[in-house]
């Protein structure tokens, strides 16, 4: 289950074509009273939109993150670390560090 706030959804929609929101709508499970939308991340529409609109990997960190998410280890580890330590897991910092350490060449580089 993916929870997306209104601000996050607007930011994602601004980075993508107008049809993006229509494509993910079948995966919408519910809208909470606080405006947060919950999507089924296993729904075929969500997975198709993820493949279609996900930007290319910038470096090793993005590849590691995607591999861990694909195997299901990433989300479990994030929740476990946050629950045990009471702080965010720091995954984004590690991803950015690895991206800087081993960047991939982008088109035009």
Backbone as JSON Lines, residues from 0, in Angstrom:
{"i":0,"aa":"X","n":[0.85,-1.17,0.0],"ca":[0.0,0.0,0.0],"c":[0.9,1.24,0.0]}
{"i":1,"aa":"X","n":[0.59,2.16,-0.87],"ca":[1.33,3.41,-0.96],"c":[0.42,4.53,-0.5]}
{"i":2,"aa":"X","n":[0.91,5.37,0.4],"ca":[0.15,6.53,0.86],"c":[0.78,7.78,0.26]}
{"i":3,"aa":"X","n":[-0.06,8.6,-0.37],"ca":[0.42,9.79,-1.05],"c":[-0.41,10.99,-0.59]}
{"i":4,"aa":"X","n":[0.28,12.0,-0.05],"ca":[-0.44,13.21,0.35],"c":[-0.82,14.01,-0.88]}
{"i":5,"aa":"X","n":[-1.7,14.96,-0.69],"ca":[-2.14,15.8,-1.81],"c":[-0.95,16.55,-2.41]}
{"i":6,"aa":"X","n":[-0.06,17.06,-1.57],"ca":[1.11,17.79,-2.06],"c":[2.04,16.87,-2.86]}
{"i":7,"aa":"X","n":[2.24,15.66,-2.37],"ca":[3.09,14.7,-3.09],"c":[2.49,14.33,-4.44]}
{"i":8,"aa":"X","n":[1.18,14.12,-4.45],"ca":[0.5,13.76,-5.69],"c":[0.59,14.9,-6.7]}
{"i":9,"aa":"X","n":[0.42,16.13,-6.24],"ca":[0.52,17.29,-7.14],"c":[1.94,17.41,-7.7]}
{"i":10,"aa":"X","n":[2.94,17.16,-6.86],"ca":[4.33,17.24,-7.32],"c":[4.61,16.16,-8.37]}
{"i":11,"aa":"X","n":[4.13,14.94,-8.12],"ca":[4.32,13.86,-9.09],"c":[3.61,14.18,-10.41]}
{"i":12,"aa":"X","n":[2.39,14.67,-10.29],"ca":[1.61,14.98,-11.49],"c":[2.26,16.11,-12.3]}
{"i":13,"aa":"X","n":[2.91,17.05,-11.62],"ca":[3.56,18.16,-12.32],"c":[4.77,17.67,-13.12]}
{"i":14,"aa":"X","n":[5.4,16.59,-12.68],"ca":[6.59,16.06,-13.35],"c":[6.23,15.11,-14.5]}
{"i":15,"aa":"X","n":[4.94,14.75,-14.59],"ca":[4.53,13.74,-15.57],"c":[3.44,14.29,-16.49]}
{"i":16,"aa":"X","n":[3.15,13.58,-17.57],"ca":[2.1,14.02,-18.49],"c":[0.72,14.01,-17.82]}
{"i":17,"aa":"X","n":[-0.25,14.75,-18.39],"ca":[-1.59,14.85,-17.78],"c":[-2.29,13.5,-17.6]}
{"i":18,"aa":"X","n":[-2.03,12.53,-18.47],"ca":[-2.72,11.25,-18.37],"c":[-2.24,10.38,-17.2]}
{"i":19,"aa":"X","n":[-1.17,10.8,-16.53],"ca":[-0.62,10.02,-15.41],"c":[-1.68,9.74,-14.35]}
{"i":20,"aa":"X","n":[-2.41,10.78,-13.92],"ca":[-3.41,10.6,-12.87],"c":[-4.52,9.65,-13.3]}
{"i":21,"aa":"X","n":[-4.9,9.7,-14.57],"ca":[-5.93,8.8,-15.07],"c":[-5.44,7.36,-15.07]}
{"i":22,"aa":"X","n":[-4.16,7.18,-15.35],"ca":[-3.6,5.84,-15.43],"c":[-3.48,5.16,-14.08]}
{"i":23,"aa":"X","n":[-3.26,5.94,-13.01],"ca":[-3.12,5.33,-11.68],"c":[-4.44,5.23,-10.93]}
{"i":24,"aa":"X","n":[-5.5,5.88,-11.43],"ca":[-6.78,5.89,-10.73],"c":[-7.32,4.49,-10.44]}
{"i":25,"aa":"X","n":[-7.2,3.51,-11.34],"ca":[-7.71,2.17,-11.0],"c":[-7.05,1.56,-9.76]}
{"i":26,"aa":"X","n":[-5.87,2.0,-9.4],"ca":[-5.17,1.45,-8.24],"c":[-5.54,2.16,-6.94]}
{"i":27,"aa":"X","n":[-6.36,3.22,-7.02],"ca":[-6.76,3.96,-5.82],"c":[-7.65,3.09,-4.95]}
{"i":28,"aa":"X","n":[-7.26,2.92,-3.69],"ca":[-8.02,2.09,-2.76],"c":[-8.99,2.96,-1.97]}
{"i":29,"aa":"X","n":[-8.48,4.07,-1.41],"ca":[-9.35,4.97,-0.66],"c":[-8.66,6.31,-0.46]}
{"i":30,"aa":"X","n":[-9.48,7.3,-0.11],"ca":[-8.98,8.62,0.25],"c":[-9.32,8.8,1.73]}
{"i":31,"aa":"X","n":[-8.3,9.01,2.53],"ca":[-8.5,9.17,3.97],"c":[-9.07,10.56,4.27]}
{"i":32,"aa":"X","n":[-9.67,10.75,5.44],"ca":[-10.25,12.06,5.79],"c":[-9.23,13.21,5.76]}
{"i":33,"aa":"X","n":[-7.95,12.89,5.99],"ca":[-6.93,13.94,5.96],"c":[-6.45,14.25,4.54]}
{"i":34,"aa":"X","n":[-7.08,13.61,3.53],"ca":[-6.74,13.88,2.14],"c":[-5.68,12.97,1.56]}
{"i":35,"aa":"X","n":[-5.08,12.13,2.4],"ca":[-4.05,11.2,1.92],"c":[-4.73,10.11,1.1]}
{"i":36,"aa":"X","n":[-4.17,9.84,-0.07],"ca":[-4.72,8.81,-0.94],"c":[-3.89,7.54,-0.8]}
{"i":37,"aa":"X","n":[-4.57,6.42,-0.72],"ca":[-3.9,5.14,-0.6],"c":[-4.07,4.36,-1.9]}
{"i":38,"aa":"X","n":[-2.94,3.9,-2.45],"ca":[-2.93,3.15,-3.7],"c":[-2.4,1.75,-3.44]}
{"i":39,"aa":"X","n":[-2.95,0.79,-4.18],"ca":[-2.48,-0.58,-4.13],"c":[-1.26,-0.69,-5.03]}
{"i":40,"aa":"X","n":[-0.07,-0.81,-4.44],"ca":[1.16,-0.83,-5.24],"c":[1.35,-2.15,-5.99]}
{"i":41,"aa":"X","n":[0.46,-3.13,-5.78],"ca":[0.52,-4.38,-6.52],"c":[-0.47,-4.4,-7.69]}
{"i":42,"aa":"X","n":[-1.3,-3.38,-7.78],"ca":[-2.3,-3.29,-8.86],"c":[-1.58,-3.13,-10.2]}
{"i":43,"aa":"X","n":[-2.05,-3.82,-11.24],"ca":[-1.4,-3.71,-12.55],"c":[-1.3,-2.28,-13.08]}
{"i":44,"aa":"X","n":[-2.29,-1.45,-12.81],"ca":[-2.25,-0.07,-13.29],"c":[-1.13,0.72,-12.61]}
{"i":45,"aa":"X","n":[-0.94,0.5,-11.32],"ca":[0.12,1.19,-10.58],"c":[1.49,0.75,-11.09]}
{"i":46,"aa":"X","n":[1.65,-0.55,-11.25],"ca":[2.94,-1.09,-11.68],"c":[3.27,-0.63,-13.11]}
{"i":47,"aa":"X","n":[2.26,-0.56,-13.98],"ca":[2.49,-0.1,-15.36],"c":[2.9,1.37,-15.36]}
{"i":48,"aa":"X","n":[2.24,2.19,-14.54],"ca":[2.59,3.61,-14.47],"c":[3.99,3.79,-13.89]}
{"i":49,"aa":"X","n":[4.36,2.97,-12.92],"ca":[5.69,3.05,-12.33],"c":[6.76,2.77,-13.38]}
{"i":50,"aa":"X","n":[6.56,1.72,-14.16],"ca":[7.52,1.4,-15.22],"c":[7.58,2.5,-16.28]}
{"i":51,"aa":"X","n":[6.43,3.03,-16.61],"ca":[6.34,4.01,-17.69],"c":[6.94,5.37,-17.31]}
{"i":52,"aa":"X","n":[6.72,5.8,-16.08],"ca":[7.1,7.16,-15.69],"c":[8.3,7.27,-14.76]}
{"i":53,"aa":"X","n":[8.85,6.16,-14.32],"ca":[10.01,6.23,-13.42],"c":[11.22,6.73,-14.2]}
{"i":54,"aa":"X","n":[11.91,7.74,-13.67],"ca":[13.09,8.24,-14.38],"c":[14.21,7.19,-14.41]}
{"i":55,"aa":"X","n":[15.11,7.35,-15.35],"ca":[16.24,6.43,-15.46],"c":[17.1,6.49,-14.2]}
{"i":56,"aa":"X","n":[17.71,5.38,-13.87],"ca":[18.6,5.32,-12.7],"c":[19.77,6.28,-12.91]}
{"i":57,"aa":"X","n":[20.08,7.08,-11.88],"ca":[21.18,8.03,-11.96],"c":[22.51,7.43,-11.57]}
{"i":58,"aa":"X","n":[22.45,6.32,-10.81],"ca":[23.68,5.69,-10.35],"c":[23.41,4.42,-9.59]}
{"i":59,"aa":"X","n":[24.45,3.9,-8.95],"ca":[24.37,2.64,-8.21],"c":[23.31,2.69,-7.12]}
{"i":60,"aa":"X","n":[23.15,3.81,-6.46],"ca":[22.18,3.93,-5.37],"c":[20.76,3.68,-5.84]}
{"i":61,"aa":"X","n":[20.4,4.22,-7.01],"ca":[19.07,3.99,-7.55],"c":[18.87,2.51,-7.88]}
{"i":62,"aa":"X","n":[19.9,1.88,-8.43],"ca":[19.81,0.47,-8.79],"c":[19.63,-0.4,-7.55]}
{"i":63,"aa":"X","n":[20.39,-0.13,-6.5],"ca":[20.27,-0.89,-5.24],"c":[18.88,-0.7,-4.65]}
{"i":64,"aa":"X","n":[18.41,0.55,-4.62],"ca":[17.08,0.83,-4.07],"c":[16.0,0.07,-4.84]}
{"i":65,"aa":"X","n":[16.07,0.08,-6.16],"ca":[15.06,-0.61,-6.97],"c":[15.12,-2.11,-6.78]}
{"i":66,"aa":"X","n":[16.32,-2.66,-6.64],"ca":[16.45,-4.1,-6.42],"c":[15.86,-4.49,-5.06]}
{"i":67,"aa":"X","n":[16.14,-3.7,-4.03],"ca":[15.6,-4.0,-2.71],"c":[14.09,-3.84,-2.68]}
{"i":68,"aa":"X","n":[13.57,-2.83,-3.37],"ca":[12.12,-2.64,-3.43],"c":[11.45,-3.78,-4.19]}
{"i":69,"aa":"X","n":[12.08,-4.23,-5.27],"ca":[11.51,-5.31,-6.08],"c":[11.44,-6.62,-5.32]}
{"i":70,"aa":"X","n":[12.4,-6.86,-4.45],"ca":[12.41,-8.09,-3.67],"c":[11.56,-7.99,-2.42]}
{"i":71,"aa":"X","n":[11.15,-6.78,-2.07],"ca":[10.33,-6.58,-0.88],"c":[11.15,-6.31,0.37]}
{"i":72,"aa":"X","n":[12.45,-6.35,0.26],"ca":[13.32,-6.12,1.42],"c":[13.33,-4.64,1.81]}
{"i":73,"aa":"X","n":[13.36,-3.76,0.82],"ca":[13.47,-2.33,1.06],"c":[12.38,-1.77,1.96]}
{"i":74,"aa":"X","n":[11.1,-1.96,1.61],"ca":[10.03,-1.41,2.45],"c":[10.01,-2.0,3.86]}
{"i":75,"aa":"X","n":[10.32,-3.28,3.97],"ca":[10.33,-3.92,5.29],"c":[11.46,-3.34,6.14]}
{"i":76,"aa":"X","n":[12.62,-3.2,5.54],"ca":[13.77,-2.65,6.27],"c":[13.5,-1.22,6.72]}
{"i":77,"aa":"X","n":[12.9,-0.41,5.86],"ca":[12.59,0.98,6.22],"c":[11.66,1.03,7.43]}
{"i":78,"aa":"X","n":[10.6,0.23,7.4],"ca":[9.65,0.22,8.52],"c":[10.3,-0.3,9.79]}
{"i":79,"aa":"X","n":[11.1,-1.35,9.68],"ca":[11.74,-1.95,10.84],"c":[12.72,-0.97,11.49]}
{"i":80,"aa":"X","n":[13.56,-0.35,10.68],"ca":[14.56,0.59,11.22],"c":[13.87,1.78,11.89]}
{"i":81,"aa":"X","n":[12.82,2.29,11.25],"ca":[12.08,3.41,11.83],"c":[11.42,3.01,13.14]}
{"i":82,"aa":"X","n":[10.84,1.81,13.19],"ca":[10.17,1.35,14.4],"c":[11.16,1.13,15.55]}
{"i":83,"aa":"X","n":[12.33,0.58,15.24],"ca":[13.31,0.27,16.29],"c":[14.01,1.53,16.79]}
{"i":84,"aa":"X","n":[14.43,2.38,15.86],"ca":[15.21,3.55,16.25],"c":[14.37,4.8,16.51]}
{"i":85,"aa":"X","n":[13.16,4.83,15.94],"ca":[12.32,6.01,16.09],"c":[12.75,7.15,15.18]}
{"i":86,"aa":"X","n":[13.68,6.87,14.27],"ca":[14.17,7.88,13.33],"c":[14.05,7.33,11.91]}
{"i":87,"aa":"X","n":[14.05,8.23,10.92],"ca":[14.04,7.75,9.54],"c":[15.26,6.87,9.27]}
{"i":88,"aa":"X","n":[15.13,5.99,8.28],"ca":[16.17,4.99,8.03],"c":[17.44,5.55,7.4]}
{"i":89,"aa":"X","n":[17.37,6.69,6.74],"ca":[18.55,7.25,6.09],"c":[18.81,6.65,4.72]}
{"i":90,"aa":"X","n":[17.82,5.96,4.18],"ca":[17.99,5.3,2.88],"c":[18.27,6.3,1.76]}
{"i":91,"aa":"X","n":[17.6,7.43,1.79],"ca":[17.8,8.43,0.74],"c":[19.24,8.96,0.77]}
{"i":92,"aa":"X","n":[19.79,9.13,1.96],"ca":[21.18,9.59,2.08],"c":[22.14,8.56,1.49]}
{"i":93,"aa":"X","n":[21.92,7.29,1.82],"ca":[22.77,6.24,1.28],"c":[22.63,6.13,-0.23]}
{"i":94,"aa":"X","n":[21.39,6.23,-0.72],"ca":[21.16,6.18,-2.17],"c":[21.92,7.31,-2.87]}
{"i":95,"aa":"X","n":[21.81,8.53,-2.33],"ca":[22.49,9.67,-2.94],"c":[24.01,9.52,-2.87]}
{"i":96,"aa":"X","n":[24.52,8.97,-1.77],"ca":[25.96,8.74,-1.64],"c":[26.43,7.76,-2.7]}
{"i":97,"aa":"X","n":[25.71,6.64,-2.86],"ca":[26.1,5.64,-3.86],"c":[25.94,6.19,-5.28]}
{"i":98,"aa":"X","n":[24.94,7.01,-5.51],"ca":[24.79,7.64,-6.83],"c":[25.98,8.53,-7.14]}
{"i":99,"aa":"X","n":[26.48,9.24,-6.14],"ca":[27.65,10.1,-6.33],"c":[28.93,9.29,-6.5]}
{"i":100,"aa":"X","n":[29.0,8.16,-5.8],"ca":[30.18,7.31,-5.86],"c":[30.3,6.6,-7.22]}
{"i":101,"aa":"X","n":[29.17,6.09,-7.71],"ca":[29.15,5.37,-8.99],"c":[28.0,5.92,-9.85]}
{"i":102,"aa":"X","n":[28.21,7.1,-10.46],"ca":[27.15,7.66,-11.31],"c":[27.12,6.96,-12.68]}
{"i":103,"aa":"X","n":[25.92,6.91,-13.25],"ca":[25.76,6.35,-14.57],"c":[25.83,7.49,-15.59]}
{"i":104,"aa":"X","n":[26.32,7.19,-16.76],"ca":[26.32,8.2,-17.8],"c":[24.89,8.39,-18.3]}
{"i":105,"aa":"X","n":[24.49,9.64,-18.41],"ca":[23.18,9.97,-18.94],"c":[23.34,10.37,-20.4]}
{"i":106,"aa":"X","n":[22.27,10.36,-21.15],"ca":[22.33,10.78,-22.55],"c":[22.9,12.19,-22.63]}
{"i":107,"aa":"X","n":[23.88,12.38,-23.47],"ca":[24.5,13.69,-23.63],"c":[25.73,13.89,-22.77]}
{"i":108,"aa":"X","n":[26.03,12.94,-21.88],"ca":[27.23,13.08,-21.02],"c":[28.44,12.51,-21.71]}
